[in-house]
């Protein structure tokens, strides 16, 4: 089992910034992928950004140049720095940890971008 604890969500004005954190604990070993996904009301969950334990990153087109994902392997923690936030970024953001057939989700943290 892997447990994920997210933090850092909140309310921010358009153009503002937020930083999300997700700490993983439990049965963690070997190559794995950590990432952030989001789900807006009435929409499907979508990938925002992922980073492998080797440091390779992948971003959704809608967040490229605005969001940066990073991880600290020593702390088993992944971060999502979100800049130039837009109202359409409003969603519940979920952290994910995956390895082969194992996949775990955090409880989600609300991000609201509104004036």
C-alpha positions in Angstrom: 0.0 0.0 0.0 1.0 3.6 -0.7 -0.5 6.5 1.1 -0.6 10.0 -0.4 -1.2 13.2 1.5 -1.8 16.4 -0.6 -1.6 20.0 0.5 -1.4 23.5 -0.9 -4.8 24.1 -2.5 -6.9 27.1 -2.0 -8.5 30.2 -3.6 -6.4 32.4 -5.8 -7.1 35.3 -8.2 -6.5 34.9 -11.9 -2.8 35.4 -12.7 -1.8 34.2 -9.3 0.3 31.2 -8.2 -0.1 28.2 -6.0 2.2 25.3 -5.0 0.8 21.9 -4.4 2.7 19.2 -2.5 2.0 15.5 -2.2 3.9 13.2 0.2 4.0 9.5 -0.4 4.6 6.8 2.2 4.4 3.1 2.5 5.6 0.4 0.1 7.7 2.6 -2.1 10.6 1.1 -4.1 12.0 1.0 -7.6 11.0 2.9 -10.7 7.7 4.8 -10.3 5.7 7.7 -11.7 4.1 10.5 -9.6 1.8 12.9 -11.1 -1.1 15.4 -10.7 -4.5 15.0 -12.2 -7.5 17.3 -12.0 -11.2 17.0 -12.2 -13.5 19.9 -12.8 -17.3 19.7 -12.1 -19.0 17.8 -14.8 -15.8 16.8 -16.5 -13.6 13.7 -16.6 -10.4 13.5 -14.6 -7.4 14.6 -16.8 -3.7 14.4 -16.5 -2.0 17.7 -15.6 1.7 16.6 -15.2 3.7 13.6 -14.4 7.3 12.9 -13.3 9.2 9.7 -13.2 11.6 8.7 -10.4 14.3 9.3 -13.0 13.2 12.8 -13.5 11.4 12.7 -16.9 8.4 15.0 -17.1 5.2 15.2 -19.1 2.6 18.0 -19.2 -0.8 18.6 -20.6 -0.7 21.1 -23.4 -3.1 23.4 -21.4 -0.5 23.9 -18.6 2.8 23.9 -20.5 4.8 27.1 -19.8 2.7 27.8 -16.7 3.0 24.7 -14.4 6.2 23.0 -13.3 6.3 19.5 -11.7 9.2 18.4 -9.6 10.0 15.7 -7.0 12.3 15.0 -4.1 13.0 11.3 -4.2 14.6 11.4 -0.7 11.3 12.7 0.7 9.0 10.8 -1.7 7.3 14.1 -2.4 6.1 15.6 -5.6 5.3 19.3 -6.1 3.3 21.2 -8.7 4.2 24.9 -9.0 1.3 26.6 -10.8 1.8 30.1 -12.2 -0.4 32.4 -14.2 -3.5 30.6 -13.0 -6.7 30.9 -15.1 -10.3 30.3 -14.1 -10.3 27.2 -16.2 -7.7 25.7 -13.9 -10.4 25.5 -11.2 -10.7 21.8 -10.2 -10.0 19.2 -7.6 -6.3 18.2 -8.0 -5.4 14.6 -7.2 -1.9 13.2 -6.6 -1.1 9.8 -8.1 1.6 7.3 -7.5 2.0 4.4 -10.0 4.3 1.5 -10.6 3.4 -1.3 -13.1 0.0 -2.5 -12.0 0.0 -0.6 -8.7 -1.7 2.8 -8.7 -2.8 5.0 -5.7 -4.6 8.3 -5.4 -4.7 11.0 -2.9 -7.8 12.5 -1.4 -7.7 15.6 -3.6 -7.2 19.3 -2.9 -9.5 22.0 -4.2 -8.0 24.8 -6.4 -10.3 27.7 -7.2 -9.2 30.5 -9.5 -11.6 33.4 -9.2 -11.7 37.1 -8.7 
